[in-house]
């Protein structure tokens, strides 16, 4: 058993120790008794301000021993050909405080501090320490843990450490299930008149043909996705938006029979989750209400969630998810830029920094979203594919979990999204190639 010397107890230390050592597969114990630590004959780590003897020493920064959220200038330096936080010199065996560094990133510490939100009230990727220091596109926490693992093995050759492997989950947000189907007669009539007034005859004809069942709905891609998922044995999740109508929630009326039919179809080949509405991040009752709608329609207990617009407020939204009985969240990513919002591509339990406690909500960080390239970066498909290939490899390099977000309409091959299905398919093929290399 690994023994860790910690002069004073800390819930932050407890949390990050559990996270890192569970990943490494190491059983450990903490003591604040220097005498017991000094006479311990096995592998041991000293996490304090000064070395004691021949232990593995990590010089501690103040962060994990504080009991408030303080604005501070975080030092960033280059070590091991990457950026590290809380660097130190002298006798420290790793050269930086890995525990404070990992905690700062994974807790999303900086998102609790005052910030200027975007038009949707979200924290901007460009305001992160990671973006400002050019490492948002790198899973730095996982790389830091890899360095720590190597250093421990050098110091303690007999210590058995766990190896992980590359995994992937393909996820889909069903914001608007169909382009033409599933509307009331009033909405169909209004949309058709609008097509004619705008001289959009192509859309008008497609609408009429679809409603007369002479052609498939352009956004009905579910059989295509089912075939790809089933044939390749892919892990997948579909998140359904079941909101009341609003300017930012344009889903079909959840009471329409076609919505239940679709949910029943999808749940036969994929896991499903709720896609809480735009307003739910600040109106917690919405989360419970919409989750219950999906449970009623699907006949399943729903425990997976992803916020619409990736819109959440820390810690309020996550605590609302917990209160609603949700166990897993897939919102941890930035809409405007791909990469690693929490510095990691491995799941972790949410730490409520305001209330200083580890919670039961498991966070699954997302690596990229289709809308980032299409709506925010205005990337060409070929350009986006290059970036996606890089991100898949970045996750593979740390044997992490690659999670992508797509929407049914972006893989529909309609004129406005032409070529994006090929990007999606190329990503799938790369995922499969890496899964086979386990």
C-alpha positions as CSV (number, residue, x, y, z in Angstrom):
1,X,0.0,0.0,0.0
2,X,1.2,3.5,-0.9
3,X,1.3,5.9,2.1
4,X,0.8,9.6,1.6
5,X,2.0,12.2,4.1
6,X,-0.4,15.1,4.3
7,X,0.2,17.6,7.2
8,X,-3.4,18.8,7.3
9,X,-6.6,17.3,6.0
10,X,-8.4,18.7,3.0
11,X,-11.5,17.7,1.1
12,X,-9.8,19.0,-2.1
13,X,-6.8,16.6,-1.4
14,X,-9.1,13.7,-0.7
15,X,-10.9,14.3,-4.0
16,X,-7.9,14.6,-6.3
17,X,-6.0,11.8,-4.6
18,X,-9.0,9.5,-5.2
19,X,-9.3,10.6,-8.8
20,X,-5.6,10.2,-9.7
21,X,-4.8,7.0,-7.7
22,X,-7.9,5.3,-8.9
23,X,-6.8,5.9,-12.4
24,X,-3.4,4.5,-11.6
25,X,-4.9,1.5,-9.8
26,X,-3.0,2.3,-6.6
27,X,-4.3,1.5,-3.2
28,X,-3.2,4.3,-0.8
29,X,-3.6,5.6,2.7
30,X,-3.1,9.1,4.1
31,X,-1.4,10.0,7.4
32,X,-0.6,13.3,9.1
33,X,1.9,11.7,11.5
34,X,5.4,12.4,10.4
35,X,6.8,9.7,12.6
36,X,4.6,7.0,11.2
37,X,5.4,8.2,7.7
38,X,9.2,8.3,8.4
39,X,9.3,4.7,9.6
40,X,7.0,3.3,6.9
41,X,9.0,0.7,5.0
42,X,6.9,0.7,1.8
43,X,6.3,3.1,-1.1
44,X,5.4,6.6,0.2
45,X,4.7,10.1,-1.1
46,X,5.2,13.3,0.9
47,X,2.8,16.1,-0.1
48,X,3.9,19.0,1.9
49,X,6.2,22.1,1.9
50,X,9.5,20.3,2.7
51,X,11.1,16.9,2.1
52,X,11.4,14.6,5.1
53,X,13.8,11.8,3.9
54,X,14.0,9.5,1.0
55,X,10.3,9.5,0.0
56,X,8.8,10.6,-3.3
57,X,8.4,14.3,-2.6
58,X,5.8,16.7,-4.2
59,X,6.1,20.3,-3.0
60,X,2.6,21.5,-2.3
61,X,1.1,24.8,-3.5
62,X,-1.6,26.4,-1.2
63,X,-4.6,25.7,-3.5
64,X,-5.7,22.4,-2.0
65,X,-5.5,23.7,1.5
66,X,-7.6,26.8,1.0
67,X,-11.3,27.0,1.9
68,X,-12.4,29.7,-0.5
69,X,-12.3,30.5,-4.2
70,X,-9.6,33.1,-4.7
71,X,-8.5,34.9,-7.8
72,X,-4.8,34.4,-8.3
73,X,-2.2,34.5,-11.1
74,X,-1.5,30.8,-11.9
75,X,2.1,30.3,-13.0
76,X,2.4,28.3,-16.2
77,X,5.8,27.0,-17.3
78,X,7.2,24.6,-19.9
79,X,8.3,21.2,-18.5
80,X,8.5,17.8,-20.1
81,X,7.8,19.6,-23.5
82,X,4.3,20.7,-22.3
83,X,2.7,23.3,-20.1
84,X,2.4,22.7,-16.4
85,X,0.8,24.7,-13.6
86,X,2.2,25.4,-10.1
87,X,5.8,24.7,-11.1
88,X,8.5,24.4,-8.5
89,X,12.2,23.7,-8.3
90,X,14.6,22.2,-5.7
91,X,14.1,18.7,-4.4
92,X,10.6,18.1,-5.8
93,X,10.6,14.8,-7.6
94,X,8.3,15.9,-10.4
95,X,8.9,19.6,-10.7
96,X,5.4,20.8,-10.3
97,X,2.4,20.3,-8.0
98,X,0.5,17.7,-10.0
99,X,-2.3,17.5,-7.4
100,X,-3.0,21.3,-7.4
101,X,-2.7,21.4,-11.2
102,X,-5.1,18.6,-11.9
103,X,-7.6,20.0,-9.3
104,X,-7.5,23.5,-10.8
105,X,-8.4,22.1,-14.3
106,X,-10.9,19.4,-13.3
107,X,-12.8,21.4,-10.8
108,X,-13.1,24.2,-13.4
109,X,-11.9,26.5,-10.7
110,X,-11.7,29.5,-13.0
111,X,-15.4,29.2,-13.9
112,X,-16.4,30.0,-10.3
113,X,-14.6,33.4,-10.5
114,X,-16.3,36.5,-12.0
115,X,-16.3,36.4,-15.8
116,X,-17.9,38.1,-18.8
117,X,-20.4,35.6,-20.3
118,X,-21.2,35.2,-24.0
119,X,-24.6,36.1,-25.4
120,X,-26.0,32.8,-24.0
121,X,-24.6,33.3,-20.5
122,X,-21.8,30.8,-21.0
123,X,-18.1,30.9,-20.0
124,X,-16.0,31.7,-23.0
125,X,-13.3,29.2,-24.1
126,X,-11.1,32.2,-25.0
127,X,-11.1,33.3,-21.3
128,X,-9.5,30.0,-20.0
129,X,-6.0,29.7,-18.8
130,X,-5.7,26.8,-21.3
131,X,-6.6,28.8,-24.3
132,X,-4.4,31.8,-23.3
133,X,-1.5,29.4,-22.8
134,X,-2.2,27.3,-25.9
135,X,-3.1,24.0,-24.4
136,X,-6.9,23.8,-24.7
137,X,-6.4,21.3,-27.5
138,X,-4.2,19.0,-25.3
139,X,-5.5,16.6,-22.5
140,X,-2.9,18.0,-20.1
141,X,-4.2,16.4,-17.0
142,X,-3.9,13.0,-18.5
143,X,-0.4,13.8,-19.7
144,X,0.6,15.0,-16.3
145,X,-0.7,11.8,-14.7
146,X,1.3,9.9,-17.3
147,X,4.5,11.7,-16.2
148,X,3.6,11.1,-12.6
149,X,3.1,7.4,-13.3
150,X,6.5,7.1,-15.0
151,X,8.2,8.9,-12.1
152,X,6.6,6.6,-9.6
153,X,7.7,3.6,-11.5
154,X,11.2,4.9,-11.6
155,X,11.2,5.5,-7.8
156,X,9.2,2.4,-6.9
157,X,9.8,-0.4,-9.5
158,X,7.7,-2.8,-7.5
159,X,4.6,-0.6,-7.5
160,X,2.0,-2.1,-9.8
161,X,0.1,0.5,-11.8
162,X,-3.0,0.2,-14.0
163,X,-2.9,0.6,-17.8
164,X,-6.0,2.0,-19.6
165,X,-7.0,1.8,-23.2
166,X,-8.6,4.0,-25.9
167,X,-12.4,4.0,-25.9
168,X,-15.0,6.1,-27.7
169,X,-18.7,7.0,-27.5
170,X,-20.5,8.6,-30.4
171,X,-23.3,10.9,-29.2
172,X,-26.1,12.6,-31.1
173,X,-28.3,15.6,-30.0
174,X,-31.8,15.3,-31.4
175,X,-32.8,19.0,-31.3
176,X,-35.3,18.8,-34.2
177,X,-36.1,15.2,-35.0
178,X,-37.4,15.8,-38.6
179,X,-37.2,18.7,-41.0
180,X,-40.9,18.4,-42.3
181,X,-42.7,15.7,-40.4
182,X,-44.2,15.9,-36.9
183,X,-45.9,19.3,-37.1
184,X,-49.5,20.3,-36.6
185,X,-51.6,21.2,-39.6
186,X,-51.4,24.8,-38.7
187,X,-47.6,24.8,-38.6
188,X,-47.4,22.8,-41.8
189,X,-49.6,25.3,-43.6
190,X,-47.7,28.3,-42.2
191,X,-44.3,26.8,-43.2
192,X,-45.6,26.0,-46.7
193,X,-46.9,29.6,-47.2
194,X,-43.6,30.9,-46.0
195,X,-41.7,28.8,-48.6
196,X,-43.9,30.3,-51.3
197,X,-43.6,33.8,-50.1
198,X,-39.8,33.4,-50.1
199,X,-39.8,31.8,-53.5
200,X,-38.3,28.7,-52.0
201,X,-40.0,26.3,-54.4
202,X,-37.4,23.5,-53.8
203,X,-38.2,23.5,-50.1
204,X,-41.9,23.7,-50.8
205,X,-41.8,20.7,-53.1
206,X,-39.7,18.7,-50.7
207,X,-42.1,19.4,-47.9
208,X,-45.1,18.4,-49.8
209,X,-43.5,15.2,-51.1
210,X,-42.3,14.2,-47.6
211,X,-45.7,14.8,-46.1
212,X,-47.3,12.7,-48.9
213,X,-44.8,9.9,-48.1
214,X,-43.3,10.1,-51.6
215,X,-39.8,10.7,-50.1
216,X,-38.0,10.3,-46.8
217,X,-37.7,13.3,-44.5
218,X,-34.3,14.9,-45.1
219,X,-33.4,14.7,-41.4
220,X,-34.5,11.2,-40.9
221,X,-31.1,9.6,-40.6
222,X,-31.8,7.1,-37.9
223,X,-31.7,4.0,-39.9
224,X,-28.3,5.1,-41.4
225,X,-27.0,5.7,-37.9
226,X,-28.5,2.5,-36.5
227,X,-26.7,0.5,-39.2
228,X,-23.4,2.2,-38.5
229,X,-23.7,1.8,-34.7
230,X,-24.9,-1.9,-34.8
231,X,-22.6,-3.2,-37.5
232,X,-19.5,-1.7,-35.7
233,X,-20.7,-2.4,-32.2
234,X,-20.2,1.3,-31.2
235,X,-21.1,2.8,-27.9
236,X,-23.6,5.5,-28.5
237,X,-26.1,7.9,-26.8
238,X,-28.9,9.9,-28.3
239,X,-30.0,13.0,-26.3
240,X,-33.6,14.1,-26.9
241,X,-34.8,17.7,-26.5
242,X,-38.3,17.6,-25.1
243,X,-38.7,21.3,-24.1
244,X,-41.7,23.5,-24.2
245,X,-41.5,25.8,-27.2
246,X,-39.1,28.8,-27.0
247,X,-36.9,30.8,-29.4
248,X,-33.9,28.6,-28.5
249,X,-35.8,25.3,-28.2
250,X,-37.4,24.5,-31.5
251,X,-37.9,20.8,-31.0
252,X,-41.1,19.0,-32.1
253,X,-44.0,18.9,-29.7
254,X,-43.2,16.0,-27.4
255,X,-46.9,15.0,-27.4
256,X,-46.8,14.2,-31.1
257,X,-47.0,10.4,-31.7
258,X,-44.0,10.5,-34.0
259,X,-41.7,11.6,-31.2
260,X,-42.5,8.5,-29.1
261,X,-42.2,6.3,-32.2
262,X,-38.7,7.7,-32.8
263,X,-37.6,7.3,-29.1
264,X,-38.9,3.7,-29.2
265,X,-36.9,3.0,-32.3
266,X,-33.7,4.6,-31.1
267,X,-33.7,2.9,-27.8
268,X,-33.5,-0.5,-29.5
269,X,-30.0,0.2,-30.8
270,X,-28.6,2.9,-28.5
271,X,-28.6,4.3,-25.0
272,X,-30.7,7.5,-24.6
273,X,-30.6,10.6,-22.5
274,X,-32.3,13.9,-21.8
275,X,-31.2,17.1,-23.5
276,X,-32.3,19.7,-21.0
277,X,-33.6,22.9,-22.6
278,X,-31.9,26.3,-23.0
279,X,-33.6,27.7,-19.9
280,X,-33.0,24.7,-17.7
281,X,-29.5,25.8,-16.7
282,X,-31.1,28.5,-14.5
283,X,-34.6,26.9,-14.0
284,X,-33.9,23.6,-12.2
285,X,-37.5,22.4,-12.2
286,X,-37.2,22.2,-16.0
287,X,-34.6,19.5,-15.8
288,X,-36.8,17.2,-13.7
289,X,-39.9,18.0,-15.8
290,X,-38.1,17.2,-19.1
291,X,-36.4,14.1,-17.7
292,X,-39.8,12.8,-16.6
293,X,-41.2,13.3,-20.0
294,X,-38.5,11.2,-21.6
295,X,-39.0,8.5,-18.9
296,X,-42.8,8.4,-19.7
297,X,-42.2,8.2,-23.4
298,X,-39.4,5.7,-23.3
299,X,-40.5,3.6,-20.3
300,X,-36.9,3.7,-19.1
301,X,-35.2,5.3,-16.1
302,X,-33.1,8.1,-17.5
303,X,-29.7,8.9,-15.9
304,X,-27.8,10.5,-18.8
305,X,-28.0,14.2,-19.6
306,X,-26.4,16.9,-21.9
307,X,-27.4,20.6,-21.7
308,X,-28.8,22.2,-24.8
309,X,-26.3,24.8,-26.2
310,X,-23.8,23.2,-23.7
311,X,-25.2,25.8,-21.4
312,X,-24.6,25.3,-17.7
313,X,-23.7,27.3,-14.6
314,X,-21.4,26.0,-11.9
315,X,-22.3,24.6,-9.5
316,X,-26.0,25.3,-9.8
317,X,-26.9,23.4,-13.0
318,X,-24.9,20.3,-12.0
319,X,-26.6,20.3,-8.6
320,X,-29.9,20.5,-10.3
321,X,-29.0,17.4,-12.4
322,X,-28.2,15.6,-9.2
323,X,-31.5,16.6,-7.6
324,X,-33.3,15.4,-10.6
325,X,-31.8,12.0,-10.2
326,X,-29.3,12.1,-13.1
327,X,-26.1,10.2,-12.8
328,X,-24.0,11.2,-15.8
329,X,-23.5,14.5,-17.7
330,X,-22.0,14.9,-21.2
331,X,-21.9,18.8,-21.4
332,X,-18.3,19.4,-20.4
333,X,-17.0,21.0,-23.6
334,X,-16.9,24.4,-25.2
335,X,-19.3,25.2,-28.1
336,X,-16.9,27.6,-29.7
337,X,-13.7,25.5,-29.7
338,X,-12.9,21.8,-29.6
339,X,-10.6,20.4,-27.0
340,X,-10.4,19.6,-23.4
341,X,-12.4,22.0,-21.2
342,X,-11.4,20.2,-18.0
343,X,-7.9,19.3,-19.3
344,X,-8.9,15.6,-19.5
345,X,-10.6,13.1,-21.7
346,X,-11.4,10.7,-18.9
347,X,-14.6,10.6,-16.8
348,X,-14.5,12.1,-13.3
349,X,-16.9,13.0,-10.5
350,X,-18.0,16.6,-10.2
351,X,-16.5,18.5,-7.3
352,X,-18.8,21.2,-6.1
353,X,-16.2,23.9,-5.3
354,X,-18.7,26.2,-3.7
355,X,-19.8,23.6,-1.1
356,X,-16.4,21.9,-1.1
357,X,-17.6,18.3,-1.7
358,X,-17.3,15.5,-4.2
359,X,-20.7,14.7,-5.7
360,X,-22.3,11.6,-7.2
361,X,-22.5,13.2,-10.7
362,X,-20.1,11.6,-13.2
363,X,-18.8,14.0,-15.8
364,X,-18.0,12.6,-19.3
365,X,-15.9,15.3,-21.1
366,X,-16.7,15.8,-24.8
367,X,-13.8,16.4,-27.2
368,X,-15.6,18.0,-30.1
369,X,-19.0,19.1,-31.5
370,X,-20.1,19.3,-35.1
371,X,-21.5,22.8,-34.6
372,X,-18.2,24.1,-33.4
373,X,-16.8,23.7,-36.9
374,X,-20.0,24.5,-38.8
375,X,-21.4,27.4,-36.8
376,X,-18.6,28.9,-34.8
377,X,-15.4,28.4,-36.7
378,X,-17.0,28.3,-40.1
379,X,-14.6,25.6,-41.1
380,X,-14.6,23.8,-44.5
381,X,-15.3,20.1,-44.1
382,X,-11.7,19.1,-45.1
383,X,-10.3,21.5,-42.6
384,X,-12.5,20.3,-39.8
385,X,-11.6,16.7,-40.6
386,X,-7.9,17.4,-40.1
387,X,-8.6,18.9,-36.7
388,X,-10.8,15.9,-35.8
389,X,-8.1,13.5,-36.8
390,X,-5.6,15.3,-34.5
391,X,-8.1,15.2,-31.6
392,X,-8.7,11.5,-32.0
393,X,-5.0,10.9,-31.9
394,X,-4.6,13.2,-28.9
395,X,-7.1,11.0,-27.0
396,X,-5.5,7.8,-28.2
397,X,-2.1,9.0,-27.0
398,X,-3.3,9.0,-23.4
399,X,-5.6,6.0,-23.8
400,X,-8.6,8.2,-23.0
401,X,-12.3,8.3,-23.9
402,X,-13.1,10.1,-27.1
403,X,-16.7,11.6,-27.1
404,X,-18.1,13.4,-30.1
405,X,-21.3,15.4,-30.5
406,X,-23.2,15.3,-33.8
407,X,-26.8,16.2,-34.7
408,X,-29.2,14.3,-36.9
409,X,-29.5,17.3,-39.3
410,X,-25.7,17.7,-39.8
411,X,-25.3,14.2,-41.1
412,X,-28.4,14.5,-43.3
413,X,-26.6,15.4,-46.6
414,X,-29.1,18.3,-47.2
415,X,-27.6,21.2,-49.2
416,X,-26.8,23.3,-46.1
417,X,-24.8,20.4,-44.6
418,X,-23.4,18.8,-47.7
419,X,-20.1,16.9,-47.1
420,X,-20.5,16.8,-43.3
421,X,-21.7,13.2,-43.4
422,X,-18.4,12.3,-45.0
423,X,-16.6,14.0,-42.2
424,X,-18.7,12.1,-39.6
425,X,-18.1,8.8,-41.4
426,X,-14.3,9.4,-41.6
427,X,-14.3,10.1,-37.9
428,X,-16.1,6.8,-37.3
429,X,-13.6,4.9,-39.4
430,X,-10.7,6.4,-37.5
431,X,-12.3,5.6,-34.2
432,X,-12.8,1.9,-35.3
433,X,-9.2,1.8,-36.4
434,X,-8.0,2.9,-33.0
435,X,-10.4,0.6,-31.2
436,X,-8.9,-2.4,-33.1
437,X,-5.4,-1.4,-32.0
438,X,-6.3,-2.0,-28.3
